[in-house]
Amino acid sequence: MSAFVLSGTSEELKSFTALKVLAVAAKTNLSVTTKTVTEAELASLSTLATHGLALTASSNTFGGTSSTIMKVLASFSPMSNLCGQTEYEIAQVESWLTYGVTNIEVPMSALIVNNKLGGTSEIIDAIKKDMEFSLSVINCHVM
């Protein structure tokens, strides 16, 4: 098995989305290194790398959302069981990945954009309230 390279811009490789991918890599015991590239280089790696990350193994490059890249890594390590084993478990994984994107990543991105644009504290408070609720839902399922 060849090593994987996670490519992204300098800013994107420091983001929470890249950290999620690297956390999955650690769980799978796959060798993943990071490589800083320009936007143009990233676009040349994959037309799907519109979210700022691309994963390369040998001559195959995977782009898309962090969830997509995490699933690719998990699929290369079936013993990790990160994708689930039964149809029910697979559906649960898909459901939680969607929940994470919708209820955690989107609000996190909104906070980042709000800070860059000098938004109001009311917006920050509303986003935090939504995220606290989302995290409480997760807590109910893992506790």
N, C-alpha and C positions, 0 to 999 in steps of 0.2 A: 504494500500500500504506500503510495507516495504521500508526501507531506502536502498540507493544504496551505494556501496563502490567502489571507483576508486582505483585500485591497480597498482603500478608501482615501478620501482627502484627510489631511491632518486633523481637521476639526471633527470629521465623522468618525475617525478611529478612536477619538476620545469620548464619543457620545455613549449614552446609555444603550442605544441599539447595538453598537459594536460590543459593548461589555456583555450583553445578553448572549451574543454569538460566541464570545470567548468563554463564557461560563459553560455553555453547552459543550464546547470543545474540551474543556477540562473534565466534564462528566463522562465524555466518551473516550478519554485517553488518546484522542487523535492529536497529532502534531500540527498545530496551526500557528503560523507566523503572520505578522502584519507587515504591510508594505504601503507606504504613503505614496499616493499618485495624484496627479492633477485631475480636474474634472474631465478634460479631453481624454486622458489616458484611461480613466474609468469608463467613459462612454465607449472607448474602443475595445474594452474587455468584454462588455456585455451591454446590449441595448436595454436589458432589463435592470441594469444597475442604476436606475433613476433615483433610488433611495439612498445612494451614496456608498453602497458596499457591493463588493463582488468577491466570490470565493472561487479559487482556482485550484484544481488538482490535475496534475499531468497536463493534458491539452483540453480539459473540460473546464468551462467557466460557468458559474451559476450566479445570477443576479436576482434582484427583487427585494422583497422586504426582509427584515431580519428574521421573521418567522419562517420564511421560505428557506433561508440559508441555514437556520437552526435545524429544520427538518432534513435538509440534505446531509448535514453532519451526522444527525442521529441515524439516518438510514445507512450510513457507512459503518455504523457501530451497532448492529442489531442486538448484541449482548447487553447493551446499556438499557434496553427496554424503554427508551425515552419516547418512542413513537407509539407504544402500547403493543400488546400481543393479540388481544381479541378485537373483534369489530367494535364492541362497546368501548374498550380502552382507547382505541384509535379515534373514535368519535369524541370521547372525553378530551383527548389531547387537542384535537382540532377546535373544540368548543372553547377550551381555556386559552389557546393561542389567540383566537378571535377576540375573546373577552379582554385579554391583555392588551392587544393592539387598540381596541375601541375605547377601553376604560382606563388604561394607564398611559400608553404611548401617545395617543392623540392629546390628552390633557397636558402631558409633559411637554410635548411640542408646542402647545398653546402657551404654556408658561414661558418657554424659551423665547418664542416670538414676541410675547407681551413684554418681556424684559428688554429685548433688542429695540422695540419700538417705543419704549418708555411708557407703557400702559399704566392703567390705574390700579390702585390697591384693591378696589372693589372687584375687578376682574380676577386678580390673584386669589382673593378670598373665595370667590365663587368656584374657581377651578380647584382649589384645595379642598373645598367642601365636597365637590363631586368625587375627587380622588379618595378622600377619606371614606366615603360611602363604598366605593369600589373595593378598597382594601379591606373594609369590614366584611364584605361579601366573601372575599378570598379567605379571610380569617375564619369565617364560619365553616368553611369546607376543609381547612387544614388543621384546625384545632380539635 
